[in-house]
């Protein structure tokens, strides 16, 4: 029997007990590193601007996959009640570096084509490939194409469940951003509310929800794997 999404979220909260500070700091470092690719051009000294011209492309191709494998490694450690460490964020650079790049590029290609053709099939493609990095972590010897195929097989019967879980987190994220939207719509008279309520709500909500979502996805993977023992 499939574990309800609400139960998976409860399991994730239990796994996070006593680890919130480490988890938030780790994901903050990850988000900070990923944000380096979006530094505004006018903030970069003119003499080195040409060096940064291709930075987003470099991040996308050579760094996003390994970093996401690191996030997966860290998230599974938390979900499995092992000993998570911030250095796990860089695990993708120590093992399966090239495979993580290949997996990301193929995932990006299929998701882009899916969203380009139709919105709904695009989300289905995203759901089909949701477990690829988890599979790559647990099976470092697996090939890139095999990892994608295994995710597709394992997600049979779980795609709607995955989309439902993502919609639940989307709702929580919208809730966190609601004070900011209300403050911006209200205008300047509510500048105090903006500074002391809305913006802190967004920052705290983001720093808590993104790790919470990723640990819940790790629990989701464990649940799917339990129903696919022949592929575990």
C-alpha positions, -999 to +999 in steps of 0.1 A: +000+000+000+013+034-010+022+058+019+000+089+018+018+121+010+008+136+043+024+107+060+056+112+040+057+148+050+053+137+087+082+113+083+103+141+068+095+164+097+105+136+121+138+130+103+145+167+105+142+169+142+174+182+158+189+187+123+171+218+111+200+241+116+224+219+097+199+213+069+190+249+065+227+260+064+235+233+039+207+243+015+215+280+021+251+273+009+237+254-021+213+282-030+241+308-025+264+288-049+237+284-075+229+322-073+264+330-084+254+323-120+228+351-118+250+379-106+238+412-123+263+423-150+265+458-135+278+443-103+308+427-120+339+448-126+342+458-163+376+442-167+364+407-159+329+409-173+339+388-204+349+360-181+314+360-166+296+361-199+293+323-201+290+316-164+253+306-165+261+281-192+290+267-173+269+263-142+241+247-161+262+222-179+291+214-156+280+222-121+242+218-117+242+180-121+270+173-096+255+197-071+221+182-074+236+147-069+252+162-037+219+176-026+204+141-031+232+125-011+226+149+018+188+145+016+190+107+017+213+108+047+188+129+066+158+107+054+176+075+064+186+088+098+223+086+089+248+113+097+244+142+072+273+165+066+275+198+047+305+183+027+280+159+011+269+188-010+300+182-031+297+145-033+288+147-070+322+161-077+339+131-061+318+103-076+299+100-108+307+136-119+304+129-156+273+107-152+256+135-131+262+159-160+249+134-185+218+127-164+210+163-160+214+172-197+191+143-208+166+153-181+167+189-191+163+179-228+133+156-222+116+181-198+121+210-222+106+190-251+077+179-229+069+214-217+074+227-253+049+204-267+021+205-241+020+216-205+004+185-191+027+160-209+056+182-197+046+176-160+042+139-167+078+138-181+091+156-150+073+131-128+087+102-148+122+114-142+118+125-106+139+096-092+169+097-115+194+113-091+182+091-062+188+061-084+222+073-095+232+078-058+221+043-048+235+027-080+267+045-088+276+018-114+244+024-134+246+040-169+230+074-176+204+060-199+196+031-176+191+055-147+164+074-167+148+041-178+147+028-142+131+061-130+104+057-157+097+021-146+096+029-109+073+058-113+046+037-130+015+042-108+033+070-088+032+099-112-001+114-100+011+109-064+043+128-072+024+157-089+000+158-059+030+161-035+045+189-056+011+208-056+010+205-018+044+222-015+034+248-041+005+256-019+028+260+011+051+282-009+022+304-021+012+307+016+047+319+025+047+345-002+012+358+005+022+385+030+047+399+005+022+400-023-004+417+000+022+442+011+032+451-024-004+454-036-012+476-005+017+500-013+039+522+007+017+527+038+025+492+047+063+495+043+067+485+080+047+454+074+068+447+043+101+450+062+092+432+094+066+406+083+064+400+046+101+397+037+110+377+068+081+354+060+094+348+025+130+342+036+121+319+065+095+301+044+119+295+015+148+284+038+125+259+055+103+247+027+130+238+001+149+215+025+116+201+038+104+194+003+137+177-006+137+155+024+101+146+017+111+136-018+138+114-004+110+097+017+089+095-014+118+077-032+121+053-003+084+045-006+085+040-043+116+018-040+098-004-014+071-011-041+098-019-067+119-043-048+130-060-081+147-027-091+159-015-057 
